[in-house]
Amino acid sequence: SVVVQPWRQYRLSVWIRTNGYEMVGEARAMVLDQRGQALSYNDLGLKSTQDWTQANVVFNSLGNEKVNVYLGVWGGKGGTLWWDD
């Protein structure tokens, strides 16, 4: 979990690269509160093959002092996806 200040707006920034990646709509960068409620909603706008591209997720901490950050793919198939920074 990540410590945050309540009622603040934050930006999660990540660099993503893909090569022949088949599940572009299923890659997620999510921020959840301690109960599992989503604090962020986004479409990373990935392409099947792309060079390093910065993606941003904006969220408000609401009344939370800790949040959970998840980067990943659920139900992935073929191709390669890299996350950095």
PyMOL Python script that loads the backbone (N, CA, C, O; Angstrom):
from pymol import cmd

cmd.read_pdbstr("""\
ATOM      1  N   SER A   1       0.842  -1.188   0.000  1.00  0.00           N
ATOM      2  CA  SER A   1       0.000   0.000   0.000  1.00  0.00           C
ATOM      3  C   SER A   1       0.886   1.251   0.000  1.00  0.00           C
ATOM      4  O   SER A   1       2.059   1.206   0.371  1.00  0.00           O
ATOM      5  N   VAL A   2       0.297   2.348  -0.420  1.00  0.00           N
ATOM      6  CA  VAL A   2       0.998   3.628  -0.530  1.00  0.00           C
ATOM      7  C   VAL A   2       0.308   4.631   0.397  1.00  0.00           C
ATOM      8  O   VAL A   2      -0.918   4.743   0.383  1.00  0.00           O
ATOM      9  N   VAL A   3       1.070   5.342   1.184  1.00  0.00           N
ATOM     10  CA  VAL A   3       0.527   6.355   2.085  1.00  0.00           C
ATOM     11  C   VAL A   3       0.195   7.612   1.284  1.00  0.00           C
ATOM     12  O   VAL A   3       1.011   8.087   0.495  1.00  0.00           O
ATOM     13  N   VAL A   4      -1.017   8.150   1.493  1.00  0.00           N
ATOM     14  CA  VAL A   4      -1.472   9.373   0.824  1.00  0.00           C
ATOM     15  C   VAL A   4      -2.123  10.294   1.859  1.00  0.00           C
ATOM     16  O   VAL A   4      -2.445   9.869   2.968  1.00  0.00           O
ATOM     17  N   GLN A   5      -2.305  11.531   1.486  1.00  0.00           N
ATOM     18  CA  GLN A   5      -3.046  12.482   2.315  1.00  0.00           C
ATOM     19  C   GLN A   5      -4.512  12.425   1.886  1.00  0.00           C
ATOM     20  O   GLN A   5      -4.792  12.397   0.687  1.00  0.00           O
ATOM     21  N   PRO A   6      -5.450  12.407   2.829  1.00  0.00           N
ATOM     22  CA  PRO A   6      -6.865  12.402   2.462  1.00  0.00           C
ATOM     23  C   PRO A   6      -7.252  13.650   1.661  1.00  0.00           C
ATOM     24  O   PRO A   6      -6.712  14.738   1.861  1.00  0.00           O
ATOM     25  N   TRP A   7      -8.197  13.451   0.760  1.00  0.00           N
ATOM     26  CA  TRP A   7      -8.805  14.516  -0.029  1.00  0.00           C
ATOM     27  C   TRP A   7      -7.789  15.294  -0.874  1.00  0.00           C
ATOM     28  O   TRP A   7      -7.841  16.520  -0.968  1.00  0.00           O
ATOM     29  N   ARG A   8      -6.869  14.546  -1.480  1.00  0.00           N
ATOM     30  CA  ARG A   8      -5.881  15.156  -2.376  1.00  0.00           C
ATOM     31  C   ARG A   8      -5.973  14.481  -3.749  1.00  0.00           C
ATOM     32  O   ARG A   8      -6.377  13.324  -3.865  1.00  0.00           O
ATOM     33  N   GLN A   9      -5.600  15.209  -4.751  1.00  0.00           N
ATOM     34  CA  GLN A   9      -5.549  14.646  -6.092  1.00  0.00           C
ATOM     35  C   GLN A   9      -4.120  14.231  -6.394  1.00  0.00           C
ATOM     36  O   GLN A   9      -3.174  14.966  -6.110  1.00  0.00           O
ATOM     37  N   TYR A  10      -3.972  13.035  -6.977  1.00  0.00           N
ATOM     38  CA  TYR A  10      -2.663  12.476  -7.295  1.00  0.00           C
ATOM     39  C   TYR A  10      -2.624  12.035  -8.746  1.00  0.00           C
ATOM     40  O   TYR A  10      -3.656  11.799  -9.376  1.00  0.00           O
ATOM     41  N   ARG A  11      -1.409  11.930  -9.257  1.00  0.00           N
ATOM     42  CA  ARG A  11      -1.199  11.417 -10.611  1.00  0.00           C
ATOM     43  C   ARG A  11      -0.195  10.285 -10.531  1.00  0.00           C
ATOM     44  O   ARG A  11       0.925  10.460 -10.051  1.00  0.00           O
ATOM     45  N   LEU A  12      -0.612   9.114 -11.011  1.00  0.00           N
ATOM     46  CA  LEU A  12       0.270   7.956 -11.154  1.00  0.00           C
ATOM     47  C   LEU A  12       0.768   7.968 -12.592  1.00  0.00           C
ATOM     48  O   LEU A  12      -0.028   7.974 -13.531  1.00  0.00           O
ATOM     49  N   SER A  13       2.075   7.972 -12.762  1.00  0.00           N
ATOM     50  CA  SER A  13       2.673   8.007 -14.087  1.00  0.00           C
ATOM     51  C   SER A  13       3.469   6.717 -14.307  1.00  0.00           C
ATOM     52  O   SER A  13       4.209   6.281 -13.426  1.00  0.00           O
ATOM     53  N   VAL A  14       3.313   6.118 -15.476  1.00  0.00           N
ATOM     54  CA  VAL A  14       4.015   4.878 -15.803  1.00  0.00           C
ATOM     55  C   VAL A  14       4.382   4.899 -17.293  1.00  0.00           C
ATOM     56  O   VAL A  14       3.647   5.441 -18.119  1.00  0.00           O
ATOM     57  N   TRP A  15       5.522   4.306 -17.613  1.00  0.00           N
ATOM     58  CA  TRP A  15       5.943   4.172 -19.008  1.00  0.00           C
ATOM     59  C   TRP A  15       5.616   2.753 -19.462  1.00  0.00           C
ATOM     60  O   TRP A  15       5.873   1.789 -18.741  1.00  0.00           O
ATOM     61  N   ILE A  16       5.046   2.630 -20.669  1.00  0.00           N
ATOM     62  CA  ILE A  16       4.608   1.331 -21.185  1.00  0.00           C
ATOM     63  C   ILE A  16       5.126   1.145 -22.609  1.00  0.00           C
ATOM     64  O   ILE A  16       5.109   2.065 -23.427  1.00  0.00           O
ATOM     65  N   ARG A  17       5.585  -0.068 -22.874  1.00  0.00           N
ATOM     66  CA  ARG A  17       6.030  -0.443 -24.220  1.00  0.00           C
ATOM     67  C   ARG A  17       5.359  -1.776 -24.558  1.00  0.00           C
ATOM     68  O   ARG A  17       5.210  -2.631 -23.684  1.00  0.00           O
ATOM     69  N   THR A  18       4.957  -1.959 -25.811  1.00  0.00           N
ATOM     70  CA  THR A  18       4.327  -3.217 -26.228  1.00  0.00           C
ATOM     71  C   THR A  18       4.938  -3.708 -27.532  1.00  0.00           C
ATOM     72  O   THR A  18       5.484  -2.935 -28.320  1.00  0.00           O
ATOM     73  N   ASN A  19       4.827  -5.026 -27.736  1.00  0.00           N
ATOM     74  CA  ASN A  19       5.282  -5.648 -28.982  1.00  0.00           C
ATOM     75  C   ASN A  19       4.350  -6.817 -29.296  1.00  0.00           C
ATOM     76  O   ASN A  19       4.416  -7.861 -28.648  1.00  0.00           O
ATOM     77  N   GLY A  20       3.487  -6.639 -30.286  1.00  0.00           N
ATOM     78  CA  GLY A  20       2.553  -7.682 -30.672  1.00  0.00           C
ATOM     79  C   GLY A  20       1.587  -8.058 -29.562  1.00  0.00           C
ATOM     80  O   GLY A  20       1.096  -9.186 -29.522  1.00  0.00           O
ATOM     81  N   TYR A  21       1.313  -7.138 -28.672  1.00  0.00           N
ATOM     82  CA  TYR A  21       0.478  -7.400 -27.513  1.00  0.00           C
ATOM     83  C   TYR A  21      -0.987  -7.508 -27.928  1.00  0.00           C
ATOM     84  O   TYR A  21      -1.513  -6.611 -28.587  1.00  0.00           O
ATOM     85  N   GLU A  22      -1.645  -8.597 -27.549  1.00  0.00           N
ATOM     86  CA  GLU A  22      -2.993  -8.893 -28.035  1.00  0.00           C
ATOM     87  C   GLU A  22      -4.128  -8.370 -27.164  1.00  0.00           C
ATOM     88  O   GLU A  22      -5.266  -8.315 -27.630  1.00  0.00           O
ATOM     89  N   MET A  23      -3.871  -7.993 -25.946  1.00  0.00           N
ATOM     90  CA  MET A  23      -4.952  -7.616 -25.026  1.00  0.00           C
ATOM     91  C   MET A  23      -4.832  -6.154 -24.584  1.00  0.00           C
ATOM     92  O   MET A  23      -4.851  -5.867 -23.387  1.00  0.00           O
ATOM     93  N   VAL A  24      -4.708  -5.230 -25.540  1.00  0.00           N
ATOM     94  CA  VAL A  24      -4.451  -3.831 -25.193  1.00  0.00           C
ATOM     95  C   VAL A  24      -5.522  -3.243 -24.281  1.00  0.00           C
ATOM     96  O   VAL A  24      -5.209  -2.394 -23.446  1.00  0.00           O
ATOM     97  N   GLY A  25      -6.760  -3.663 -24.416  1.00  0.00           N
ATOM     98  CA  GLY A  25      -7.830  -3.133 -23.575  1.00  0.00           C
ATOM     99  C   GLY A  25      -7.877  -3.729 -22.185  1.00  0.00           C
ATOM    100  O   GLY A  25      -8.651  -3.266 -21.348  1.00  0.00           O
ATOM    101  N   GLU A  26      -7.071  -4.740 -21.916  1.00  0.00           N
ATOM    102  CA  GLU A  26      -7.101  -5.419 -20.618  1.00  0.00           C
ATOM    103  C   GLU A  26      -5.952  -5.033 -19.686  1.00  0.00           C
ATOM    104  O   GLU A  26      -5.937  -5.452 -18.529  1.00  0.00           O
ATOM    105  N   ALA A  27      -5.003  -4.254 -20.160  1.00  0.00           N
ATOM    106  CA  ALA A  27      -3.911  -3.784 -19.299  1.00  0.00           C
ATOM    107  C   ALA A  27      -4.459  -2.685 -18.398  1.00  0.00           C
ATOM    108  O   ALA A  27      -5.161  -1.786 -18.861  1.00  0.00           O
ATOM    109  N   ARG A  28      -4.140  -2.758 -17.123  1.00  0.00           N
ATOM    110  CA  ARG A  28      -4.703  -1.822 -16.161  1.00  0.00           C
ATOM    111  C   ARG A  28      -3.635  -1.205 -15.257  1.00  0.00           C
ATOM    112  O   ARG A  28      -2.697  -1.872 -14.820  1.00  0.00           O
ATOM    113  N   ALA A  29      -3.809   0.068 -14.997  1.00  0.00           N
ATOM    114  CA  ALA A  29      -3.102   0.770 -13.937  1.00  0.00           C
ATOM    115  C   ALA A  29      -4.215   1.291 -13.037  1.00  0.00           C
ATOM    116  O   ALA A  29      -4.911   2.243 -13.391  1.00  0.00           O
ATOM    117  N   MET A  30      -4.382   0.671 -11.878  1.00  0.00           N
ATOM    118  CA  MET A  30      -5.529   0.971 -11.023  1.00  0.00           C
ATOM    119  C   MET A  30      -5.084   1.406  -9.629  1.00  0.00           C
ATOM    120  O   MET A  30      -4.044   0.983  -9.126  1.00  0.00           O
ATOM    121  N   VAL A  31      -5.898   2.256  -9.027  1.00  0.00           N
ATOM    122  CA  VAL A  31      -5.706   2.650  -7.641  1.00  0.00           C
ATOM    123  C   VAL A  31      -6.990   2.300  -6.905  1.00  0.00           C
ATOM    124  O   VAL A  31      -8.078   2.727  -7.290  1.00  0.00           O
ATOM    125  N   LEU A  32      -6.850   1.511  -5.832  1.00  0.00           N
ATOM    126  CA  LEU A  32      -8.000   1.075  -5.038  1.00  0.00           C
ATOM    127  C   LEU A  32      -7.815   1.499  -3.588  1.00  0.00           C
ATOM    128  O   LEU A  32      -6.689   1.602  -3.101  1.00  0.00           O
ATOM    129  N   ASP A  33      -8.933   1.744  -2.898  1.00  0.00           N
ATOM    130  CA  ASP A  33      -8.828   2.019  -1.465  1.00  0.00           C
ATOM    131  C   ASP A  33      -8.641   0.700  -0.719  1.00  0.00           C
ATOM    132  O   ASP A  33      -8.589  -0.359  -1.345  1.00  0.00           O
ATOM    133  N   GLN A  34      -8.542   0.748   0.581  1.00  0.00           N
ATOM    134  CA  GLN A  34      -8.262  -0.437   1.388  1.00  0.00           C
ATOM    135  C   GLN A  34      -9.398  -1.463   1.356  1.00  0.00           C
ATOM    136  O   GLN A  34      -9.182  -2.630   1.682  1.00  0.00           O
ATOM    137  N   ARG A  35     -10.597  -1.043   0.971  1.00  0.00           N
ATOM    138  CA  ARG A  35     -11.731  -1.961   0.857  1.00  0.00           C
ATOM    139  C   ARG A  35     -11.864  -2.545  -0.544  1.00  0.00           C
ATOM    140  O   ARG A  35     -12.721  -3.394  -0.788  1.00  0.00           O
ATOM    141  N   GLY A  36     -11.006  -2.084  -1.472  1.00  0.00           N
ATOM    142  CA  GLY A  36     -11.057  -2.575  -2.845  1.00  0.00           C
ATOM    143  C   GLY A  36     -11.893  -1.724  -3.785  1.00  0.00           C
ATOM    144  O   GLY A  36     -12.130  -2.118  -4.926  1.00  0.00           O
ATOM    145  N   GLN A  37     -12.344  -0.560  -3.323  1.00  0.00           N
ATOM    146  CA  GLN A  37     -13.127   0.345  -4.163  1.00  0.00           C
ATOM    147  C   GLN A  37     -12.196   1.136  -5.087  1.00  0.00           C
ATOM    148  O   GLN A  37     -11.191   1.688  -4.640  1.00  0.00           O
ATOM    149  N   ALA A  38     -12.539   1.184  -6.371  1.00  0.00           N
ATOM    150  CA  ALA A  38     -11.712   1.894  -7.354  1.00  0.00           C
ATOM    151  C   ALA A  38     -11.733   3.402  -7.108  1.00  0.00           C
ATOM    152  O   ALA A  38     -12.792   3.997  -6.905  1.00  0.00           O
ATOM    153  N   LEU A  39     -10.561   4.000  -7.129  1.00  0.00           N
ATOM    154  CA  LEU A  39     -10.416   5.453  -7.022  1.00  0.00           C
ATOM    155  C   LEU A  39     -10.010   6.059  -8.359  1.00  0.00           C
ATOM    156  O   LEU A  39      -9.949   7.281  -8.496  1.00  0.00           O
ATOM    157  N   SER A  40      -9.735   5.213  -9.339  1.00  0.00           N
ATOM    158  CA  SER A  40      -9.296   5.686 -10.652  1.00  0.00           C
ATOM    159  C   SER A  40     -10.048   4.942 -11.744  1.00  0.00           C
ATOM    160  O   SER A  40     -10.428   3.783 -11.581  1.00  0.00           O
ATOM    161  N   TYR A  41     -10.253   5.627 -12.851  1.00  0.00           N
ATOM    162  CA  TYR A  41     -10.878   5.039 -14.036  1.00  0.00           C
ATOM    163  C   TYR A  41     -10.103   5.563 -15.229  1.00  0.00           C
ATOM    164  O   TYR A  41      -9.936   6.773 -15.383  1.00  0.00           O
ATOM    165  N   ASN A  42      -9.629   4.659 -16.074  1.00  0.00           N
ATOM    166  CA  ASN A  42      -8.852   5.128 -17.207  1.00  0.00           C
ATOM    167  C   ASN A  42      -8.769   4.077 -18.300  1.00  0.00           C
ATOM    168  O   ASN A  42      -8.982   2.886 -18.077  1.00  0.00           O
ATOM    169  N   ASP A  43      -8.454   4.560 -19.471  1.00  0.00           N
ATOM    170  CA  ASP A  43      -8.106   3.722 -20.607  1.00  0.00           C
ATOM    171  C   ASP A  43      -6.687   4.127 -20.965  1.00  0.00           C
ATOM    172  O   ASP A  43      -6.437   5.282 -21.308  1.00  0.00           O
ATOM    173  N   LEU A  44      -5.758   3.183 -20.886  1.00  0.00           N
ATOM    174  CA  LEU A  44      -4.357   3.521 -21.132  1.00  0.00           C
ATOM    175  C   LEU A  44      -4.069   3.839 -22.591  1.00  0.00           C
ATOM    176  O   LEU A  44      -3.004   4.373 -22.904  1.00  0.00           O
ATOM    177  N   GLY A  45      -4.997   3.521 -23.490  1.00  0.00           N
ATOM    178  CA  GLY A  45      -4.819   3.856 -24.897  1.00  0.00           C
ATOM    179  C   GLY A  45      -3.672   3.117 -25.559  1.00  0.00           C
ATOM    180  O   GLY A  45      -3.012   3.656 -26.447  1.00  0.00           O
ATOM    181  N   LEU A  46      -3.430   1.882 -25.132  1.00  0.00           N
ATOM    182  CA  LEU A  46      -2.310   1.118 -25.683  1.00  0.00           C
ATOM    183  C   LEU A  46      -2.568   0.669 -27.113  1.00  0.00           C
ATOM    184  O   LEU A  46      -3.710   0.483 -27.534  1.00  0.00           O
ATOM    185  N   LYS A  47      -1.470   0.499 -27.848  1.00  0.00           N
ATOM    186  CA  LYS A  47      -1.493  -0.085 -29.188  1.00  0.00           C
ATOM    187  C   LYS A  47      -0.799  -1.431 -29.113  1.00  0.00           C
ATOM    188  O   LYS A  47      -0.001  -1.674 -28.207  1.00  0.00           O
ATOM    189  N   SER A  48      -1.096  -2.290 -30.047  1.00  0.00           N
ATOM    190  CA  SER A  48      -0.509  -3.626 -30.064  1.00  0.00           C
ATOM    191  C   SER A  48       1.015  -3.578 -30.046  1.00  0.00           C
ATOM    192  O   SER A  48       1.659  -4.354 -29.339  1.00  0.00           O
ATOM    193  N   THR A  49       1.588  -2.664 -30.826  1.00  0.00           N
ATOM    194  CA  THR A  49       3.032  -2.456 -30.828  1.00  0.00           C
ATOM    195  C   THR A  49       3.280  -0.957 -30.730  1.00  0.00           C
ATOM    196  O   THR A  49       2.839  -0.186 -31.583  1.00  0.00           O
ATOM    197  N   GLN A  50       3.990  -0.555 -29.684  1.00  0.00           N
ATOM    198  CA  GLN A  50       4.319   0.864 -29.505  1.00  0.00           C
ATOM    199  C   GLN A  50       5.633   0.984 -28.751  1.00  0.00           C
ATOM    200  O   GLN A  50       5.987   0.117 -27.953  1.00  0.00           O
ATOM    201  N   ASP A  51       6.347   2.062 -29.012  1.00  0.00           N
ATOM    202  CA  ASP A  51       7.576   2.357 -28.278  1.00  0.00           C
ATOM    203  C   ASP A  51       7.182   2.870 -26.890  1.00  0.00           C
ATOM    204  O   ASP A  51       5.994   2.997 -26.590  1.00  0.00           O
ATOM    205  N   TRP A  52       8.160   3.161 -26.055  1.00  0.00           N
ATOM    206  CA  TRP A  52       7.881   3.643 -24.707  1.00  0.00           C
ATOM    207  C   TRP A  52       6.983   4.869 -24.769  1.00  0.00           C
ATOM    208  O   TRP A  52       7.298   5.855 -25.435  1.00  0.00           O
ATOM    209  N   THR A  53       5.862   4.792 -24.065  1.00  0.00           N
ATOM    210  CA  THR A  53       4.869   5.862 -24.030  1.00  0.00           C
ATOM    211  C   THR A  53       4.450   6.082 -22.586  1.00  0.00           C
ATOM    212  O   THR A  53       4.205   5.123 -21.854  1.00  0.00           O
ATOM    213  N   GLN A  54       4.367   7.337 -22.174  1.00  0.00           N
ATOM    214  CA  GLN A  54       3.957   7.636 -20.803  1.00  0.00           C
ATOM    215  C   GLN A  54       2.441   7.613 -20.687  1.00  0.00           C
ATOM    216  O   GLN A  54       1.739   8.222 -21.494  1.00  0.00           O
ATOM    217  N   ALA A  55       1.946   6.914 -19.688  1.00  0.00           N
ATOM    218  CA  ALA A  55       0.512   6.877 -19.384  1.00  0.00           C
ATOM    219  C   ALA A  55       0.323   7.465 -17.990  1.00  0.00           C
ATOM    220  O   ALA A  55       1.161   7.277 -17.108  1.00  0.00           O
ATOM    221  N   ASN A  56      -0.778   8.175 -17.799  1.00  0.00           N
ATOM    222  CA  ASN A  56      -1.066   8.814 -16.522  1.00  0.00           C
ATOM    223  C   ASN A  56      -2.442   8.397 -16.013  1.00  0.00           C
ATOM    224  O   ASN A  56      -3.397   8.284 -16.782  1.00  0.00           O
ATOM    225  N   VAL A  57      -2.522   8.175 -14.725  1.00  0.00           N
ATOM    226  CA  VAL A  57      -3.779   7.863 -14.063  1.00  0.00           C
ATOM    227  C   VAL A  57      -3.957   8.895 -12.957  1.00  0.00           C
ATOM    228  O   VAL A  57      -3.114   9.012 -12.068  1.00  0.00           O
ATOM    229  N   VAL A  58      -5.049   9.639 -13.014  1.00  0.00           N
ATOM    230  CA  VAL A  58      -5.333  10.652 -12.006  1.00  0.00           C
ATOM    231  C   VAL A  58      -6.386  10.091 -11.055  1.00  0.00           C
ATOM    232  O   VAL A  58      -7.370   9.491 -11.488  1.00  0.00           O
ATOM    233  N   PHE A  59      -6.171  10.291  -9.752  1.00  0.00           N
ATOM    234  CA  PHE A  59      -7.155   9.829  -8.783  1.00  0.00           C
ATOM    235  C   PHE A  59      -7.199  10.768  -7.589  1.00  0.00           C
ATOM    236  O   PHE A  59      -6.244  11.498  -7.324  1.00  0.00           O
ATOM    237  N   ASN A  60      -8.313  10.744  -6.874  1.00  0.00           N
ATOM    238  CA  ASN A  60      -8.456  11.482  -5.637  1.00  0.00           C
ATOM    239  C   ASN A  60      -8.438  10.479  -4.501  1.00  0.00           C
ATOM    240  O   ASN A  60      -9.097   9.442  -4.577  1.00  0.00           O
ATOM    241  N   SER A  61      -7.696  10.772  -3.459  1.00  0.00           N
ATOM    242  CA  SER A  61      -7.573   9.847  -2.336  1.00  0.00           C
ATOM    243  C   SER A  61      -8.858   9.755  -1.509  1.00  0.00           C
ATOM    244  O   SER A  61      -9.004   8.849  -0.688  1.00  0.00           O
ATOM    245  N   LEU A  62      -9.787  10.687  -1.723  1.00  0.00           N
ATOM    246  CA  LEU A  62     -11.011  10.774  -0.924  1.00  0.00           C
ATOM    247  C   LEU A  62     -10.624  10.770   0.555  1.00  0.00           C
ATOM    248  O   LEU A  62      -9.705  11.499   0.931  1.00  0.00           O
ATOM    249  N   GLY A  63     -11.273   9.996   1.399  1.00  0.00           N
ATOM    250  CA  GLY A  63     -10.964  10.018   2.830  1.00  0.00           C
ATOM    251  C   GLY A  63      -9.871   9.051   3.240  1.00  0.00           C
ATOM    252  O   GLY A  63      -9.687   8.801   4.431  1.00  0.00           O
ATOM    253  N   ASN A  64      -9.141   8.500   2.279  1.00  0.00           N
ATOM    254  CA  ASN A  64      -8.159   7.448   2.554  1.00  0.00           C
ATOM    255  C   ASN A  64      -6.785   7.994   2.928  1.00  0.00           C
ATOM    256  O   ASN A  64      -6.358   9.041   2.443  1.00  0.00           O
ATOM    257  N   GLU A  65      -6.097   7.246   3.816  1.00  0.00           N
ATOM    258  CA  GLU A  65      -4.721   7.550   4.174  1.00  0.00           C
ATOM    259  C   GLU A  65      -3.753   6.565   3.536  1.00  0.00           C
ATOM    260  O   GLU A  65      -2.543   6.789   3.544  1.00  0.00           O
ATOM    261  N   LYS A  66      -4.282   5.464   2.978  1.00  0.00           N
ATOM    262  CA  LYS A  66      -3.496   4.478   2.240  1.00  0.00           C
ATOM    263  C   LYS A  66      -4.300   4.016   1.043  1.00  0.00           C
ATOM    264  O   LYS A  66      -5.522   3.890   1.113  1.00  0.00           O
ATOM    265  N   VAL A  67      -3.602   3.763  -0.063  1.00  0.00           N
ATOM    266  CA  VAL A  67      -4.238   3.211  -1.270  1.00  0.00           C
ATOM    267  C   VAL A  67      -3.381   2.065  -1.790  1.00  0.00           C
ATOM    268  O   VAL A  67      -2.201   1.959  -1.456  1.00  0.00           O
ATOM    269  N   ASN A  68      -3.972   1.227  -2.593  1.00  0.00           N
ATOM    270  CA  ASN A  68      -3.243   0.136  -3.242  1.00  0.00           C
ATOM    271  C   ASN A  68      -3.138   0.448  -4.730  1.00  0.00           C
ATOM    272  O   ASN A  68      -4.122   0.836  -5.360  1.00  0.00           O
ATOM    273  N   VAL A  69      -1.951   0.277  -5.285  1.00  0.00           N
ATOM    274  CA  VAL A  69      -1.690   0.532  -6.702  1.00  0.00           C
ATOM    275  C   VAL A  69      -1.430  -0.803  -7.391  1.00  0.00           C
ATOM    276  O   VAL A  69      -0.609  -1.597  -6.932  1.00  0.00           O
ATOM    277  N   TYR A  70      -2.129  -1.044  -8.489  1.00  0.00           N
ATOM    278  CA  TYR A  70      -1.993  -2.287  -9.248  1.00  0.00           C
ATOM    279  C   TYR A  70      -1.666  -1.966 -10.701  1.00  0.00           C
ATOM    280  O   TYR A  70      -2.330  -1.142 -11.329  1.00  0.00           O
ATOM    281  N   LEU A  71      -0.646  -2.619 -11.224  1.00  0.00           N
ATOM    282  CA  LEU A  71      -0.305  -2.563 -12.640  1.00  0.00           C
ATOM    283  C   LEU A  71      -0.319  -3.994 -13.134  1.00  0.00           C
ATOM    284  O   LEU A  71       0.366  -4.848 -12.570  1.00  0.00           O
ATOM    285  N   GLY A  72      -1.090  -4.275 -14.181  1.00  0.00           N
ATOM    286  CA  GLY A  72      -1.096  -5.653 -14.648  1.00  0.00           C
ATOM    287  C   GLY A  72      -2.124  -5.928 -15.705  1.00  0.00           C
ATOM    288  O   GLY A  72      -2.817  -5.041 -16.203  1.00  0.00           O
ATOM    289  N   VAL A  73      -2.193  -7.211 -16.030  1.00  0.00           N
ATOM    290  CA  VAL A  73      -3.127  -7.707 -17.039  1.00  0.00           C
ATOM    291  C   VAL A  73      -3.789  -8.944 -16.465  1.00  0.00           C
ATOM    292  O   VAL A  73      -3.117  -9.826 -15.930  1.00  0.00           O
ATOM    293  N   TRP A  74      -5.081  -9.006 -16.576  1.00  0.00           N
ATOM    294  CA  TRP A  74      -5.818 -10.169 -16.120  1.00  0.00           C
ATOM    295  C   TRP A  74      -6.396 -10.853 -17.347  1.00  0.00           C
ATOM    296  O   TRP A  74      -7.160 -10.245 -18.097  1.00  0.00           O
ATOM    297  N   GLY A  75      -6.038 -12.114 -17.556  1.00  0.00           N
ATOM    298  CA  GLY A  75      -6.518 -12.857 -18.720  1.00  0.00           C
ATOM    299  C   GLY A  75      -5.722 -12.561 -19.977  1.00  0.00           C
ATOM    300  O   GLY A  75      -6.278 -12.592 -21.075  1.00  0.00           O
ATOM    301  N   GLY A  76      -4.428 -12.274 -19.844  1.00  0.00           N
ATOM    302  CA  GLY A  76      -3.593 -11.960 -20.997  1.00  0.00           C
ATOM    303  C   GLY A  76      -3.416 -13.138 -21.936  1.00  0.00           C
ATOM    304  O   GLY A  76      -3.607 -14.294 -21.558  1.00  0.00           O
ATOM    305  N   LYS A  77      -3.047 -12.822 -23.169  1.00  0.00           N
ATOM    306  CA  LYS A  77      -2.811 -13.853 -24.190  1.00  0.00           C
ATOM    307  C   LYS A  77      -1.401 -13.699 -24.724  1.00  0.00           C
ATOM    308  O   LYS A  77      -0.439 -13.962 -24.003  1.00  0.00           O
ATOM    309  N   GLY A  78      -1.256 -13.273 -25.987  1.00  0.00           N
ATOM    310  CA  GLY A  78       0.066 -13.227 -26.609  1.00  0.00           C
ATOM    311  C   GLY A  78       0.646 -11.833 -26.685  1.00  0.00           C
ATOM    312  O   GLY A  78      -0.034 -10.832 -26.454  1.00  0.00           O
ATOM    313  N   GLY A  79       1.926 -11.800 -27.016  1.00  0.00           N
ATOM    314  CA  GLY A  79       2.654 -10.556 -27.142  1.00  0.00           C
ATOM    315  C   GLY A  79       3.398 -10.215 -25.862  1.00  0.00           C
ATOM    316  O   GLY A  79       3.414 -10.985 -24.902  1.00  0.00           O
ATOM    317  N   THR A  80       4.015  -9.037 -25.875  1.00  0.00           N
ATOM    318  CA  THR A  80       4.818  -8.613 -24.734  1.00  0.00           C
ATOM    319  C   THR A  80       4.435  -7.211 -24.325  1.00  0.00           C
ATOM    320  O   THR A  80       4.190  -6.353 -25.173  1.00  0.00           O
ATOM    321  N   LEU A  81       4.382  -6.973 -23.012  1.00  0.00           N
ATOM    322  CA  LEU A  81       4.102  -5.671 -22.459  1.00  0.00           C
ATOM    323  C   LEU A  81       5.119  -5.395 -21.360  1.00  0.00           C
ATOM    324  O   LEU A  81       5.341  -6.237 -20.491  1.00  0.00           O
ATOM    325  N   TRP A  82       5.738  -4.214 -21.396  1.00  0.00           N
ATOM    326  CA  TRP A  82       6.708  -3.808 -20.375  1.00  0.00           C
ATOM    327  C   TRP A  82       6.158  -2.621 -19.617  1.00  0.00           C
ATOM    328  O   TRP A  82       5.524  -1.744 -20.203  1.00  0.00           O
ATOM    329  N   TRP A  83       6.401  -2.586 -18.303  1.00  0.00           N
ATOM    330  CA  TRP A  83       6.084  -1.440 -17.449  1.00  0.00           C
ATOM    331  C   TRP A  83       7.409  -0.897 -16.915  1.00  0.00           C
ATOM    332  O   TRP A  83       8.329  -1.670 -16.649  1.00  0.00           O
ATOM    333  N   ASP A  84       7.517   0.432 -16.753  1.00  0.00           N
ATOM    334  CA  ASP A  84       8.735   1.002 -16.184  1.00  0.00           C
ATOM    335  C   ASP A  84       8.398   2.300 -15.447  1.00  0.00           C
ATOM    336  O   ASP A  84       7.387   2.949 -15.718  1.00  0.00           O
ATOM    337  N   ASP A  85       9.275   2.655 -14.507  1.00  0.00           N
ATOM    338  CA  ASP A  85       9.183   3.878 -13.700  1.00  0.00           C
ATOM    339  C   ASP A  85       7.788   4.087 -13.167  1.00  0.00           C
ATOM    340  O   ASP A  85       7.534   5.068 -12.468  1.00  0.00           O
TER     341      ASP A  85
END
""", "prot")
cmd.dss("prot")
cmd.show_as("cartoon", "prot")
cmd.util.cbc("prot")
cmd.orient("prot")
